[in-house]
Amino acid sequence: MTIRLLIVDDDPLVRAGLTFMLGGADGIEIVGEAADGSEAAAATDLHRPDVVLMDIRMPVMDGLTATEELRRRPDAPEVIVLTTFHADEQVLRALRVGAAGFVLKDTPPAEIVAAVRRVAAGDPVLSPAVTQQLITHVAGSGAPDDRRTRAARRLSGLAEREREVAVAVGHGRSNAEIAAALYMSVATVKTHVSRVLAKLGLNNRVQIALLVHDAGLVEGAGDVG
C-alpha cells in the first residue's frame, strides 16, 4: 500500500529537498506541501496523508500547535517532527502531544524513508534507547510535583500487570525484552501495551514512557541496552 506523505516546512528549499529525496522512494507518494503550521490542517483535509513530516519552528503557527491539532482528530495522521536538534524542550513537547518521533533535518534520506515506513506501519520512530536518552537528557531527573501527582493518578487506574509493562516501556525496553523480564509472550506484551494506551488515552509508547517518567517511576534508569 502506498504511503501518502505531507511535508510541512516554512523553508521552500527544505520542502523541495525533501520532495526530491523522498518522492522517488518505493511505496511513498508526496501528496502535498504546506508552508506553515496553520496550513497543515487544510492540507490534511485536502490530501488525506498517512504521515506528516512537520517542522517545529515555523511562523504564524509552529509545528507543536499544528501537531497537537492534527493528533486530536479521530482519523489523525501520524506525525514525524523535523528538527535541527537531537533533544530539546520543543521535541519533548511534540512527543507529549502525540508525535510518533523525530528526525534531524540532516538525516540521510534512506533513514527518513525508513522512519516514514515504520510510522506508517504503526511502529515508533525512536528506538527504546533513544527514547530513554531523550527523556533523561531533556526532562532531567524529576518532574514538578503537580505533574508527578497527575501522572501517578493516571497510572493508578492500570491493572498490576499493565502497570509493570508501562514501567518497562518507561525504562526503554523493547517488547521482546519486556516479555523476557516479565515471563510472558511478546503477543501478550503487545496486548498489554494496547490496553495501557487505550486506558490512558495515549497515542504511542513514547507517551507511555514520558508519563511513567513524570510519575517518578524510572528515575535512575539509565541502563538501557
Secondary structure as UniProt FT lines:
FT   STRAND          3..8
FT   HELIX           12..22
FT   TURN            23..24
FT   TURN            26..27
FT   STRAND          28..34
FT   HELIX           37..47
FT   STRAND          51..55
FT   HELIX           63..71
FT   TURN            74..75
FT   STRAND          78..83
FT   HELIX           89..96
FT   TURN            97..98
FT   STRAND          101..104
FT   TURN            105..106
FT   HELIX           109..120
FT   TURN            121..122
FT   HELIX           128..139
FT   HELIX           145..155
FT   TURN            156..157
FT   HELIX           160..170
FT   TURN            171..172
FT   HELIX           175..182
FT   HELIX           186..200
FT   HELIX           205..214
FT   TURN            215..216
FT   TURN            219..220
//
